[in-house]
Amino acid sequence: MRSAHTVEQVRAGEAALMASLPEGTLMARAASGLAHAVLELLGGGYGRRVLLLVGSGDNGGDALYAGALLSRRGAAVQALLLRPDKAHPAGLKALRGAGGRVVTDLSAARTPDVVVDGIVGIGASGGLRAEAASVVQRLPTVPVVAVDVPSGVDVDTGRVDGPHVQATVTVTFGTHKIAHLVDPAAPACGAVHLVDIGLDLPPAQVTSLQADDVAALLPVPEPDAHKYTRGVVGVRAGSRDYPGAAVLCVAGAAAGLAGMVRYDGEAADLVREAHPEVVVNDGRVQAWVVGSGGGADADKALQASLADRVPIVVDADGLTHVTGPLGIPALLTPHAGELARMLDVGRAEVEAEQLRCAREAARRFGCVVLLKGRHTLVAAPDGDVRVSTVGVPWLATAGSGDVLAGLCGALLAAGLTPLDAGSVGAWVHGAAAATTGRGGPVTAGDVARAIPDVRRTLLAPSRA
């Protein structure tokens, strides 16, 4: 599992570690990792031109020490000091001692092969100041390696307020930070490279499941299993106006992760035709999926499903009728516009503050909230959040959310908690899109059909 810690947690971990190490050891570890990442990006050091953008604080120090190491590997290293009076003195001495140069303005620097962003540290907030923003804007095509996080993004929230660095690679130390995982900051980080510097940190509230974590959570039938012991998922989706939503929601539910699917709704004939294995009637289930394409009947379907007192996934039209805690284990699956309506805020606010809004909704409604997006957030009422970074832009296609709702419902019926069902479902859904699309367009039906292949790969004996 990938963990993303807050600035406060990281600083406490660094302080504890520094107390047990000789002075400068921690920065030396960070600088070494940073320098190696730059060398890997450049394919070597000799003859390469490196420009360090150096602000105040330890991130600037990391950049200066890394520059000294790069200079010793034959790179021509120049440092532009954005705050000359507050540049890290020992790092500056090390750079000069290794043959690096300090320049006073960008016009005095050679065109670099790579820029190292050491402008601000992890404690900064808000966008770049005008001088720094001007420098960054004058280097639009040069690859950037950011120290810890791209300067100008908010580390603990994932917000982006104003000008910021767009990194090709971000080299971070000890642990991932929230901005590496949560949009809208995450795209600014590029590829994130983690350097282990020996921090001892508490459990993180923001995490991201990896393939092995998903494999460990996937339901696997016992040797004596039958369809009822594997879980029965009920689907109340679709309507006369949106019958296709029922077919797609059932497709996600019927992808093999539960033992049986029941359908109760207006699109029975289409569901029978597409999925003859599905039982079309109202009967006993271990979980319900409600709302996808539900139209005017969504409230009725929601109330009928809540009466069974089993776990529930509420999607799309069903979300309109969720006004408070449901009193049962529940997973809500809004996109940004739907979550904005639920919280009575503008969509732009949700998109700018995805982490805060997902957590607020989870607390307000007493449910796990799956906020769909490029990086999907699955937030629990206690503040724990899982981020799914798996998926492709092609997944933004009509009906894909219906498939996801059905898939999550099957996982609930198989016995997973709403938090596990949402985070595993989002991961598998994204992986299915990547698998079937192979870098190209996908349809919602393609994604549903690829789910068994993803499950098979995750559970293959070679992964044991």
N, C-alpha and C positions, 0 to 999 in steps of 0.2 A: 504494500500500500504506500502511495506517495503522500507524505504529510506536508502541510503548509502551515507554518507557525507565524505568529504575530511578531511585530518588532519588539514588543516588551519581552516576549519569551526568548527571542534570539539574544537580546542584550543581556538578559539574566544568565543565559547559558554561556555566553562569551565571557562575562565577568567571572563566573565560577571557574571556567577553564583557565583563564589568564592567571588566576590566583595560584594555579598549580604548575605553571610553566614559566620558563625564563622569559624575560621581557622581549617582545618582538616576535616570539615564536608563531603566534596566531596569524599575524600579518604576513609573515614569511610563507606560511602554508597557503594563505589565500593568494598571495602574489605568484607563487609557483604554479598553482592551478590555473590562474588567469593567463599567465604567460604561455603555458602549454596549450591552452585553448586557442590563443591567438596564432601560435605556430601551426596548429592543426588546420585552422581556417586558411592560413596563407600557404600551407604546404612546405613550410620551412622558414628560416629567418634570414639567411644571408642575402644581403642586397635589398631586402624588403623595406618599405618606408612606413613607419608607424607614427601616428599622431595621437598623443594623449591629451584629452580634454580634462583638465584637472581643476576641481573645485576644492573647497575646504573639507576637512574631516578625513575619516579613515578610508572612504572609498577613493578619494584622491591619493591617499598614501598607498593603497593597494595598487593603483594604476602606476604610480611612480616606481615602486619596487618591481613591478612586473616589467616596466620599461627598462629598468636596469638589467634584468635577466635577458630581455630580448636584445638589448644592445650587445651583451656579451655573446649572443648567438649570431652576431653579424648584421643585425637590423639597424637601419638608420632611424633613431628614435628622437622625436621632438615632442616637447611638452608645452602646451598653451595653458598658462596659469590664468584662470578666470578670476581667482581671488589671490593675487600674489602675496598679500600680507598674511594670508591664512593657509598657504600651502604647507603640506606636511614636511617639516624641516629635514627629518632624517631620510624620508623618501626622496626628497629633492637632492640631498647630498649623495645618496646612493646612485641616482640617475646620472648626475654629473660625473661621479667617479667612474662610472662604467662607459663614459663617452657620449651619453645622451646630451641633447641641447634643449635649452629653454628659449621659446620665442615669445615675443610680446604681443603679436597680433597675427591673425590668420594669413594675412598677405605675405608675411615673412616666412611662412611654412611651405615646404614642398608639398605637392599634391600627394597625399598618402595612399597606400594600398589598403590600409585599414585604420579606423578610428577606434580608440578605446575610450568609452564614456565613463569617466570618473567624476562627473560634475557634482552630483549630490548623493548623499547616502540614503539609507533606508528610513531614516527618521524624517525626511523632508515631506512636505505636502504641497499640493497645488502644482500648476504648470511651471515651466521654466521661466526664469526671469528674462527680460528683453535681450540682454547682452548674450546670454547663453543660447537663447532661441535663435538669435541672428547667426551665431557661429554654426549651429546645427543646420540651419536652413541653407547655408552656403556649401554644404557637403552632401547634397541629396543623393548622389549615386555611389558614395563610398561605403563599403560594408562597415558595420559598427558592432563592436563587442562591448556590451554593457557590463559594468561591475555591479553585481548583486541584482539590481533592477534597472530598467531604462529610466534615466532621469526624467522627472516630470509626471510620473504616474504615482498614484496613491497605493502604498504597499499593502496596507491592511484592509482596504475596501475594494480594490480593483477599479476605482474611479479613474477617469482621465479628465482633468480640468485644465484645458489650455494646451500650449505647445509642449511637446515631449519628444524624447528620442525614440526612433523606430529602429530597434536593434535587429541585426542578423542573428546574433548569438548573445544570450545572456549567461554569464558565469556567476552562479550563486554559491554561497558557502554555508555548509552545515546542514541546511534544510531548504526546501522550497518555501517561498513566501506566497501569500494569498494572491498577489498580483500576477504571479506566474500561471495561475490556474483560472482565475475569474475574469470574465469579460466585463467591461471593454478593455482592460489593461493587458490581458494575456496576449492578444495579437502583437502588441508592441514589443514583446519579449523575444520574438523569433524562436529559435531552438534554444531550450534551456539546458545548460550543462551544470550538474551539481558536483561540487568539490567537497569531499568529506574532510572537515577540519577537527573532528573529534568532539563535537558538542553533545552534551547530555541534555535532552529536552523532554518536557512533559508531553503527554498525548495532545495531538492537535485537534481542533474542532473542525478544521477544513481539511479534507482528505480526498484522494482520488484512487479508486480501485484500479488495480492492474490485472492482467489476464489471469494470473494465479489466484488472486483474490476472488475473481468472478467464478473461476472453475470450482473453488472450494465452496461457494454458496449455491451453485446450481443444483436444483433437485435431481437426485438420481434414484431410480426405482430400486426398492429392496428386492431380493430374489423371489419373494412370495407376493409381490405387489399385484394389485389389480386396479382397474380404472377408478374405483371409488377411493382406495387408499392413496392413490396418487393425486387426488384432488379433482373436484368438479367445479368449473368456473362457469358462471352464468353471464350472459351478455344481453343487456337491454340497450340496443343501439339502433340507429337508423330510423327512418320515417318514410312516409309517402314521398316527401320532397327529396330526401337524401338516403335512398336505399343502399347506395354503394358503401356508405359508411358502415353499415351493418356487416357487409361482406368482408370489408377490410379489417374491422375490429375482430370479427370471428377468425379471420386468417391469422392474426397475431396470437389470439387465444389458443388456436388449434395447431400451433407449431410444434407441439410435442412435449411441452414442459409441464402440462397437467394431464390427468388421465381422461378427462371427458369435458366437452363443452355443451352447455344448454343455451339455446337461443329463444328469447321471448320478445317478439316485436313485430313491426309492420312489414318487414322484408323477408318473411319466412320462405317464400318460394325461391327467391334469389339465393338465400343462404343454403337451402337444400341442394340447389343446383350446383353451387360452387363447392360445398362441403358436405357431401352425403353422410359423413361420419358424425355430424353434429345432430344432437337431439333437439327437436323443435317443440318445446313445451316449457311450462313453468313448473319447476321442480326444485328439489333440495340441492343446494350448492354450498361450497365452502367460501366462495367470494363472488361478488358481482362487479361487472363493468357497466357503467351507465353514462349516457350523455352524448356519445359520438354521433353526430348527425341526428340527434334526438328531436330537434325542432320543438314544436309546441307540446309534444308529449314528454319532454324531458323531465319536467317536474313530477308528473305522475309516475314515471319509471323510477325516479330517484326515491320517492316516498315508499313505493312498493318494495324496493330493494333494501332501504333502511329498516323496514319492518322485520326483515329476516335476521337482523343483528349479527350479520357476518361481515368480514372485512370488505371494503369497497374501493373501487377506483372510480373517480368522478372526472369526466373529461368534457370539454367543449360546451355544448348547450346545458349540460347538467350543472356546470359551475355557476351559471346564472342564479341558481336556486340554492346555493350554499351561502347562508348568511351568518353562520356561527358554527361552533363545534358540533360535530355529528354524533358524538358519544360512542363511536365504534372505531376500530382501527381503519384508517382511511388514507388514501393517496389521491391528492388532487393534481391534475396534470395540465396547468394552463400554459399558453404562450404569453408573451409580454403584454399583448393587448388585453387578453382575458384577465391577467393578474392586475393590470391597471384598473380595470372595471371593478374587480373584487376589492381593491384597496381604495378606490375612489381617488386615484391620482392619474396624471397623464402618462401615456405610454413612454414618452421620452424619459420620464423620471425612473421608470422601471428599467429601461435599457441602460441608463447611466449608473444606476445603483442596484444592480441585479442581486448581489449578495444581501444587502440590507433588506430589500423588498421581499425576497424569498423567505428570509428569516422572520420578517414581520408577519407575513401571511401565515407561516407555520404556527407562530405563537397565537395569532388572532383566531384562527380556525381550529386550533388543536389537532391539526393533521400534518402528515408529511406532505410537502409541496414540491412537486417536480416542475421547475421552471424550464421550459424547452428553449433551446437556443444553440448557438454554435458550440459553446461549452454548457451543457445542461447541468443545472444545480438541483440537488435533491436535499431539501432542508427539513430537519426535524424540529418539533416544538422546543426541544431543549437547547437549540442553537447549533447542533452538529450539522455539518453540510458535507455532502459528497459531490464531487465535480466529475462529470464524464467528459473527457477530452477526446473520446473516440467518435469518429464520424467524418463525414465529408459534406461540403456545401451542397452537393446534389441532393442531400437528404431533405432539403427544404422544398418539398413537393407535396401536392395535395394528397391527403389520405395517409401520409406517413404517421401523423399523430394518432389516427385511429388504430393503426397496427400496433403502435407503442402501448396504447391503453389496453388493448387485448392481451398483449404479451405480459404486461405488468399484472393484469388480473390473473393470468395463469400462474404466475409466480406466487401471488398471494394465496391462491387456492391450494398450491402445493406446500404451503406452510411458511413461506418467508414473511418477515415483518414488512410493513410498508416501506421502511427505510431501505431494507435490503432489496425488496421487490423493485422499488423505483430505481435504485442505483445499478442493480444487475440488469434490469430491463433496458435502461438507457444505454448501458455499455454494449449489450448484445445487439440492440437495435442499430447503434452506430456502426458496430463491426459488420453487421449484415449488409448495411448499405455500402460500406467500403469493399466488402468481399464481392458482392454481386456487380457493383458498378465498375470496379477496376479502374477508377479514375474518371469514369464517364457518367452520363445520366442514369438515373434509376427511377423506377416507379414504386409506389407503395406496395403493389403486389410483388414486385421483385424482392423487396426487402423482406416481406413475410416469408417468401419461399426460401430465402437464404438463411433464415434463423436455424434450421436443423443443421446446416453445414457448420455454422459458427459453434453451435453446441457440441457437435462431433469433434471439431478441432480442439476445443477447450478441454474436453474430457478424454482425449486420446491417451492411450497408455504411455506414449513417449513423453507426456508432460508430467508424469508421476514422479 
